[in-house]
Amino acid sequence: LIASENESVRWTTPLGLPVLQPYRKKGRCL
């Protein structure tokens, strides 16, 4: 599950901004 989460957190938004912080925080909350 950790590997899958890492991949999801490594994705970038259409604007070209990395979404590692928001996703990482959500993953930790879950």
PLY file of the C-alpha trace (Angstrom):
ply
format ascii 1.0
element vertex 30
property float x
property float y
property float z
element edge 29
property int vertex1
property int vertex2
end_header
0.00 0.00 0.00
2.91 2.34 0.74
4.22 1.95 -2.82
0.83 2.79 -4.30
0.50 5.87 -2.10
3.96 7.06 -3.12
2.98 6.87 -6.77
-0.23 8.84 -6.22
1.72 11.50 -4.34
4.23 11.74 -7.17
1.64 13.00 -9.67
1.53 16.63 -10.89
-1.45 18.90 -11.44
-2.40 20.24 -14.89
-0.93 23.57 -13.83
2.48 21.93 -13.46
2.59 22.08 -9.66
3.68 19.07 -7.60
1.04 17.72 -5.23
3.29 15.98 -2.70
2.35 17.95 0.42
-1.48 17.82 0.28
-1.52 14.16 -0.74
1.10 13.23 1.83
-0.92 14.91 4.60
-4.10 13.13 3.51
-2.33 9.77 3.33
-0.98 10.22 6.87
-4.44 11.20 8.13
-5.96 8.01 6.69
0 1
1 2
2 3
3 4
4 5
5 6
6 7
7 8
8 9
9 10
10 11
11 12
12 13
13 14
14 15
15 16
16 17
17 18
18 19
19 20
20 21
21 22
22 23
23 24
24 25
25 26
26 27
27 28
28 29
